[in-house]
Amino acid sequence: MNNSDITYPSPDGVFNMRVGAIILHNDKVLMVRNERDPYYYSVGGRVKLHETLEAMRNRK
């Protein structure tokens, strides 16, 4: 299987296919952050070529 991200060049830049998930547990929403950015965001990321959305969700 090819491990490349699904990415398309366009006249305005580059399109990267990404998905996110909203995960609820005990009336709370799971959010993540990193050391570089001063904000929280939902879990997710880029989709690999030939990868199902369910496989991507489980990988993240």
C-alpha positions in Angstrom: 0.0 0.0 0.0 1.2 3.5 -0.8 1.8 5.5 2.3 1.5 9.0 0.7 -0.9 11.7 2.0 -3.8 12.6 -0.2 -2.5 15.9 -1.5 -3.4 17.9 -4.7 -1.7 21.0 -6.0 -4.0 23.9 -7.1 -3.5 27.4 -8.5 -4.2 28.7 -5.0 -1.9 26.4 -3.0 -2.0 22.8 -1.9 -5.1 20.8 -0.8 -4.4 18.2 1.9 -7.3 15.8 2.7 -7.8 15.8 6.5 -10.4 14.5 8.8 -11.3 15.3 12.4 -13.3 13.6 15.1 -15.4 14.8 18.0 -15.0 12.4 20.9 -17.4 12.7 23.8 -17.0 10.9 27.1 -18.9 11.7 30.3 -20.2 14.9 28.8 -16.7 16.1 28.0 -15.1 16.8 24.6 -11.6 15.5 23.9 -9.3 18.3 22.6 -5.6 18.2 22.0 -2.8 20.8 21.7 0.9 20.9 21.0 3.8 23.1 22.3 3.9 25.2 19.1 0.3 26.5 19.0 -1.5 28.5 21.7 -4.9 26.8 21.2 -6.7 23.4 21.4 -8.1 21.5 18.4 -10.1 18.3 17.7 -8.2 15.1 17.0 -7.5 14.2 13.4 -5.0 14.6 10.6 -4.1 13.8 7.1 -5.6 10.8 5.2 -3.2 8.4 3.5 -3.8 7.2 -0.1 -6.0 4.1 -0.1 -6.7 4.5 3.7 -10.3 4.4 4.9 -11.6 7.2 7.1 -12.2 4.6 9.9 -8.5 3.4 9.6 -7.3 7.0 9.7 -9.4 7.7 12.8 -8.1 4.7 14.6 -4.5 5.5 13.6 -4.8 9.0 15.1 
